[in-house]
Amino acid sequence: SMTVAISTLAKDAQVAASIVPVFMILALLFAGFLIPQSLIPPFLAWIQYVSFIKYGLTAITLTQFSGVPTWEEVVNDVYGNVSLATCYIVLVAEAIIFRLMAYTFLRINGPKYDRKL
């Protein structure tokens, strides 16, 4: 959904193909998998809360390792103390928000039709 919203801002497919990977790499870097949350500088810490990859990885990890005491500590250290319900709610909310953004961008930047015809 994020890629659709970003690509609707681009003038053509080539520009969209060059812009989208930048946002995907940022979402991946700040998800907590490659760079632990403790090493993220405070002025960039807000990016992890926008990253949909963080919540997807957290949900997968929580479902796979729930009930294993040592892994619950690891999950809390890597991804923070986030519940499975919070992950689902944030993922659905981000999907809806990005789709609404894409719709809005298309309405604003979309083709203009001549109503006289």
C-alpha positions in Angstrom: 0.0 0.0 0.0 2.9 2.4 0.8 4.4 1.7 -2.7 1.0 2.4 -4.4 0.7 5.7 -2.5 4.2 6.8 -3.3 4.0 5.7 -7.0 0.8 7.8 -7.5 2.9 10.9 -6.7 5.4 10.1 -9.5 4.8 11.5 -13.0 5.7 8.2 -14.7 6.6 4.6 -13.9 10.4 5.2 -14.2 10.4 7.9 -11.5 8.2 5.7 -9.3 10.5 2.8 -9.7 13.4 4.9 -8.5 11.6 6.5 -5.6 9.9 3.5 -4.0 13.1 1.5 -3.1 14.3 4.4 -1.0 11.2 4.2 1.2 11.3 0.4 1.3 15.0 0.4 2.4 14.2 3.0 5.2 11.3 0.8 6.4 13.5 -2.2 6.4 16.4 -0.6 8.1 14.3 0.9 11.0 12.2 -2.2 11.5 14.4 -3.5 14.2 15.7 -6.5 12.4 18.9 -5.1 10.8 19.5 -2.3 13.3 18.5 -2.9 16.9 16.2 -0.3 18.5 18.9 0.6 21.0 21.3 1.6 18.3 18.9 3.9 16.4 19.7 7.6 17.1 16.9 9.4 19.0 16.2 11.9 16.3 15.5 9.0 13.8 13.6 6.8 16.3 10.2 7.9 15.0 10.7 6.1 11.7 10.4 2.7 13.4 6.9 3.5 14.4 5.9 4.2 10.8 7.6 1.1 9.4 5.0 -1.5 8.4 7.8 -4.1 8.2 8.4 -3.7 12.0 4.9 -4.6 12.8 4.8 -7.5 10.3 8.0 -9.0 11.7 6.9 -8.5 15.2 3.6 -10.3 14.5 5.4 -13.2 12.8 7.9 -13.5 15.6 5.3 -13.3 18.3 3.1 -16.0 16.7 6.1 -18.3 16.1 7.8 -18.0 19.5 4.9 -17.4 21.9 5.2 -19.5 25.0 9.0 -19.8 24.8 10.2 -17.8 27.8 13.7 -17.0 26.5 12.4 -15.9 23.1 9.9 -13.5 24.6 12.7 -11.6 26.1 14.6 -11.5 22.8 11.4 -10.3 21.0 10.9 -7.5 23.5 14.6 -6.5 23.2 14.6 -6.5 19.4 11.1 -5.2 18.5 10.0 -3.5 21.8 7.1 -4.5 24.0 4.3 -4.6 21.4 1.4 -7.0 21.6 0.1 -9.1 18.7 -3.2 -7.2 18.6 -1.3 -3.9 18.4 0.6 -5.2 15.4 -2.6 -6.3 13.6 -4.3 -2.9 14.3 -1.3 -0.9 13.1 -0.9 -3.0 10.0 -4.6 -2.6 9.0 -4.6 1.1 9.9 -1.4 1.7 7.8 -3.0 -0.2 4.8 -6.1 1.9 5.0 -4.2 5.2 5.4 -1.9 4.5 2.5 -4.8 3.5 0.3 -6.6 6.7 1.1 -3.5 8.6 0.4 -3.2 6.9 -3.0 -6.8 7.7 -3.8 -6.3 11.3 -2.8 -3.1 11.7 -4.8 -4.9 10.1 -7.8 -7.8 12.5 -7.5 -5.5 15.5 -7.3 -2.9 14.4 -9.9 -5.0 12.2 -12.1 -6.0 13.0 -15.7 -8.3 16.0 -16.2 -11.2 15.3 -18.5 -12.8 17.9 -20.7 -16.4 18.0 -19.6 -17.6 19.8 -22.7 -17.3 16.7 -24.8 
